[in-house]
Amino acid sequence: MAELPTVEINRTCLSLLFRDNALSPGDQEGFLIGEVIERALSLSDTQENVGTATVIKITSTFPIPKHCRFYNGVGKIDHAALEDLLGPFSDKIVGYFEFKRNLNEEIEEIITFTQRNVFMQLGQRAGHSHEKPFVFMVLRQRHESRGVIQNSFGYFTFRDGSLIKLASSIPNLGDTSHDRYVQNAPVPLVDNLFAKMTAPKKDPASLPVVKIHLAMLEQLKIAANNAVVLEEEYKIAKYLLDKCEADLADRRKAKKLQTAIKRHKVDDQVVPSTSKTNCMSSEPPAAGSSKSELKVKNST
């Protein structure tokens, strides 16, 4: 099994990283900038080289603003957004760091599923291998008591599909050969973001959001006027409909009345009975009949 690499970070870089984390309003993430070198190993007595060791030298850090996240909730990276974010650092990234506050001691060094996915994809992008390792730095801060804050950090890397903790070292104060802090080059995306945040305030009426808001208000006014017109038209239509229904009811009543009158007239024109007709018969008497016979007939 190949020897594990070691991580080396100079004291200036580490102190500035702690300061950035302390000043951040919440948790923070970012990239570690530096180089991977092969350092010769020698025996202190004979100065004879006995091999080489892989060292990940961290010389600078690049914290990420909250507005510049390049992965989703499950850790899938948007590579186009990542390239825009890194800018000139694209080929200088040797690791990634994560800072969290006030976690329980039992879970301080536990790496979440999301962060594991992000770290794995960043390592694949950087060409992670035994010769070119990619490191994940975990930073934690916990308030022990009033005025006492404990900071801790550790390094991990992938080896055969598993996360393995790496040894770290900070050069001592007397060794000035490692005390070099590399100033970050400007990143267009981040610089533009901060420029917009710190730019002088413009006239609110010229802002796109305000323009959209005013346009929406105009549309609402038009819609309100249309609603008033529609309400008036509805009232007129309802009035006409009620009037038509009233006229139709009057016509039905008039028709029923005419039908009743016609039926009454028919009842008044009924034909008289047969007995009455016989009594008033105008048939002339037979020839030769006497008046007495005629009276008898009439009486019968």
Summary of the structure (lengths in Angstrom):
residues: 300
radius of gyration: 52.7
end to end distance: 154.1
largest distance: 190.8
contacts: 691
relative contact order: 0.11
helix: 45%
strand: 25%
